[in-house]
Amino acid sequence: MFFTFLLGLLIILGTLSSALSTFVLPRAARSQLNRLVFGILRRVVEIPLRLARTFEQRDSILAYYAPVGLMLLVPTWYVLISIGYALIYFSLGFGTLTDSARLSGSSVLTLGIVSSESLLINVIMFSEAMIGLILVALLISYLPTMYSAFSRREQAVTMLEVRAGDPPSAESMLLRFNRIHGLDRLHEVWKTWEIWFSDIEESHSVLPALVFFRSPRPNHSWVTSAGAVLDTASLTLAAIDAPYDSSAALCIRSGFLALRQIVDYFDIQYPRDPHYPADPISVTRAEFESTLNTLAEKGIPIKADREKAWLDFAGWRVNYDCTLLMLCAVTMAPTAPWSADRAPAPRLPRLLMRKKRG
């Protein structure tokens, strides 16, 4: 009976650890249980996704993935807590395993339909009921925090459509800024998006379900928006004949650090210290030249040394190229130039974390 008691206790502690890492801990902490729930659900969602014929249909299906996965966590925790306590009641001699399961379910749901005359078991019942109430309270307080972070993210994504088009692209963003504001106003954008990247680095690593929360409009995506801003900053520093803007460099650094922090949660491999040309990028020289030609035709001053401009652009892009494309694949982002249009095939999240090798 001691091992039964110990097994029940370990199940309870493991479940509480998952809940604490999800709801309470103010830092990125990966939970095997959470990944298992979301991973299994993603494999279930893959079934109707294969039947969908248009991106709009796939997007409408994926829109339910993260919310449903999030809501499944609480009943999963309840079931595991109930199983753990049932094993403890059984080890203490309450009755058969079925009777212990009924007592545990009655306690965790605070139904009170089964009771015990044992003082020790009653104390344990009260602790189980308290845990059940705490889990519900944590979920209620957790959702406003998550949707507040989602709202901040999507506000910037929606505003970017005015400046970078739909789908967003670096070329459109530079042309519209040059025509409406002037390129000298871009430094305000870099500062705004540097803060945005810092915000998503914190929120999307602490609340990883946010990664899969899709934008209200099917053709919008926080991943492709991030890519458009990073490419615009890279083009500005590398190819636009204008004074060097340190805020653009800081925006790029804030961006690729944020994307790496988020990608780390999914155990996706990427170059930790990439350098071009040892690490190639997905944007070709021909695409780069075509964009510069278009910008030059519209009156944007381009640096004369195209070779150096390409090397500088590739040197910036290599820092976020792999992570950007991987996030486009994981989230099944809508098609956008230089990001989701060249992302690899959508990949399923791992069911369990791999052990990192020292």
JODABEL-V428320 format. One record per pair of residues at least 12 apart in sequence whose C-alpha atoms are under 7 Angstrom apart, sorted by the first residue. I is the first residue (numbers start at 1). J is the second residue. Records with the same first field share a line. If there is no record, write none. Layout:
# JODABEL-V428320
I=J + J
This chain:
# JODABEL-V428320
1=91
2=91
4=87 + 88 + 91
5=87 + 88 + 91
8=84 + 85 + 87 + 88
9=84
11=80 + 84
12=80 + 81 + 84
15=77 + 80 + 81
18=31 + 33 + 34
23=138 + 142
26=206
27=206
28=205 + 206
29=206
30=265
32=352 + 353
35=351 + 352
36=351 + 352
37=69
38=69
39=349 + 350 + 351
40=351
41=69
42=348
56=218
59=218
63=213 + 214
66=209 + 212 + 213
82=104 + 105 + 108
83=101
85=104
86=100 + 101 + 104
89=121
103=115
107=125 + 128 + 129
108=128 + 129 + 132
109=129 + 132
110=129
149=203
150=210
154=215
157=222 + 225
163=176 + 177
167=219 + 336
168=225 + 228 + 336
169=228 + 337
170=228 + 229 + 231 + 232
171=291
174=232
175=295
187=247 + 248
190=247 + 248 + 251
191=247 + 251
193=251
194=250 + 251 + 254 + 255
197=254 + 255 + 258
198=254 + 258
200=258
201=258 + 261 + 262
204=262
205=261 + 262
212=331
219=334
221=333 + 334
223=327 + 328
224=336 + 339 + 340
227=324 + 339
230=252 + 255
233=248 + 252
234=313 + 316 + 317
235=313
238=309 + 312 + 313
239=302 + 303 + 309
240=301 + 302 + 303
241=301 + 302 + 303
256=319 + 320
259=323 + 324
260=323
263=323
266=349
270=322 + 323
274=318 + 319
275=315 + 318
276=314 + 315 + 318
281=314 + 317 + 318 + 321
282=321
283=338
324=339
325=339 + 340 + 343
326=343
328=340 + 343
329=343 + 344 + 345 + 346 + 347
330=346 + 347 + 348
332=346
